[in-house]
Amino acid sequence: MLPDRDRQTLSAIEAELLASDPALAEVFSGRDMRQARRWSLLLILSDITAVVMLVVGLFARDAGLVLWGTVAAGALVAWHIARSESTRKATADDSEPPLTSLR
């Protein structure tokens, strides 16, 4: 446990870091990384569920499972595309400016 004086100093440093560079402060907090891992895990589990629904529905000749597996797969494809677009956009904002065409 830190003494009160050290805690106050640490709080002042954290506040200064948050005020000067919020993006860097978020990296140190680690919340975004944990949240991104959770969403990735949920997306992978959803993918597996949709594939299992399709396969079981095809082998069992259950039209309902095939239908819902197909709907789930379509929604997951859209989710993957949207996620990759947002990731690409976030990295493009942090990187160099776009290249201009050579004419």
Order of alpha helices (4+ residues) and beta strands (2+ residues): alpha-alpha-alpha-alpha
